[in-house]
Amino acid sequence: KDIEVKRDGYALCASLQWVHSLAKASLHRGLKITENVIAIYDLKQDFSAPGPIHSGRETVYRNGSLLLRNVTMKDTGRYTLRTINRHGDIVSTTIMNLHVHKHVMQPFLEISDATVAVEKSVSLICISPHDDNSFHWLFNNQSLQLTDRMTLTVTKRVLRIDPVRIEDAGDYQCEVSNPVSSKTSLPVRLAVVKG
């Protein structure tokens, strides 16, 4: 299971409802069960004991949930929840992937020429310091409907219009987003004149 979370937020990393026959659960960072123990929860005694890598930001709850406080980029990774029955047998192992994302910064839109003659071409470039985000284009505050004269690069950062027509005149914006935030550039106006 994958979980997306914003940086400096809270992440509920693992949740599993207890079955009455379970006695313990252990929460680990990564896949190595014998190492990287965050905490062990003993159901019989209703007690949580911190493990060697417990930083003080983690809280383990009776239902098997792990709460991470003040999440940072370093918390990105795999977390393992292992449940153990009263006979000491492992009942289940659940692996969760935590993805921590920074808030995106507002992109900047660059245009090759703000005034273009009909039948010429123009390129608009969405500039953002983020590489792993989604890019979306707006035209006059609406989602841009691509025509056969418009092309986007694979990354969707560059919009090219060739040839330009009168109806292409207006305000263009690009939106950058990731699973936890999005920002839109200021509008750039394209003027189209008859050649």
N, C-alpha and C positions, 0 to 999 in steps of 0.2 A: 504494500500500500504506500502511495506517495502522499506527502503532506507538504503544502506550500505555505510559507509564512514570511511576513515582512521582518526586516531587521529591527531589533529592539522591541519586538512584540512578545507575545506569549505563544507557546506552541504546546498543544496537547498531543504528545507523540504516540502514545499507545493506549488503547482502551480495549479492555476485554472483560466481559462480565464473568464473575467467579461462579464456578459450579461448587456445590456443597462438599464434594469429595476432594477439592484442592486444598493443599496445605500451605504452599509457598509460591512466590513468584520472584524471579530475579530479572532485573533490567540492566542491559549492557549497552555500551557504546561499541558499535561495529559488530562483526560476526564471530569473534573469538569469545566463546562462552566462558572460558576459564580466566580471561583477562577483562579488563575494562568494565568492571562491575560498578554500576552507578548506585544501585540499592537492591536490597532483598526485603521482601515483605512477607512476614509470617502471619498467616491468617488465624492460626490457633491462638496466638498471643496478641493479635491485632497490633502488631508492632512493625515499624519500618527501620531497618538498619542501613546506614550509608555504607557504600562500597568505597574502594580505594580512589576512584576517580570522581566521587561526589564533590561538587564544587560549592555547594550551599545554595545554588540557584535551582536545584531540582527538588520537587516534592512528589513523593509516590503516594497514591491513594489506594484505599482498600479495594476498589474495583479494578485495579491493575493499570490505572492511568499514570502517566508521567507528565508533570507540568514543568516546563523549562521557563525560567524568568529571564528577562533582559537578554533575549536571543541575539547572538552575533553570527557573523558569517562563518566563524569557526565551528558553530554547532551543526553545520550542514554535514550530513552523513547518514549512516545506517544505525538504527537502534534495534535491539533484539529483546523481546519479552519471552521469557521461558517460564512455563507453569509446571509445578511439581505436585504430584498427589501425596497423600499421607503415607504412602509406602516408599516414597523417595524416587518414584519413577517420573521421568519427564512426560508430561501429558501433551504439551504443545510448544511449538516455537514459532513466534510471529516476528517477522522482520518488517520494519517501517523505514522508509527513506524520507528524511527531512531535508527540504530544500529551502534555504534562507535567501531571500532576495532583498536587495537595496531598493529604496524608492527611486523611480526613474527621475532624471532631471529633464527640464523642459528642453525639447529639441529646438534647433535653429534651422530655418529654411532658407536656402540659397537658390537664386534663380540666375540662369545664364544671361538673360536679357529681360528686363521688366516690360519693355515695349517691343513687340514683335510684329512684323508684317505678315499678312495672310500668305499662306503657302510656305513660310519659313519654318524652322524648328526651334524648340525651346526645351531646356532641361531644368528640372527642379531637383535639388538635392537636400535630403533630410539629414541634418548633421546632429549626431547624438554620441556621447561617450560610451554608450552601452552597446555591446555587440550581440548579446543574446536575447534581445527583445523583439517584439513584433512591431511592424510598421504598418500604418494605415493612412490613407490619403483622404482629405476632405476638399470639396469644392463648394464655395458659397455656403459653408456651414452644414453641408450634407455629405454623406459618404460618396466619394467619387465613383461614378459609373464609368469604367474604362470603355473607350471606343476602340475601333480597329486602328486608329491613328495614335493610340497611346500605348506605351510599353513601360513595364517596370523591370528593374534589374532583379536578379534572383533574391537578393536581400530585401527588396522593395524600398530601398533607400533612395533610388533615383527614378524619377518619372520623366519620360521623354514624350513630347508631343510633336509628331511630324507626319503630315504638314499641319500647321496651326490654322484654325478657322475662327471666324468672328465669335462663334458660340463658346469658344474656349476662354474668352475674356472673363475675368472675375478673380475672386479671392481663393488662394490655395493654402492649405495647411497640412502638416503631417502630424500624426499622433504616434507616440512611442508608448508601448505598454509591456508589462510583465505580469505574472499572476497576482501581484499585490498592489500595483499602482499603474497609473497612466498619466501622461502629460501631452498637451497639444501645443504646437508652435504658434507663434503669432502669425496672423495672415500675411501673405505676400500677394499683392495685386498684379495680375498679368493684364496688360493692355494690348489689344490687338488692333492694328491699323491696316487699312487697305493699301496694298503695294502700289 
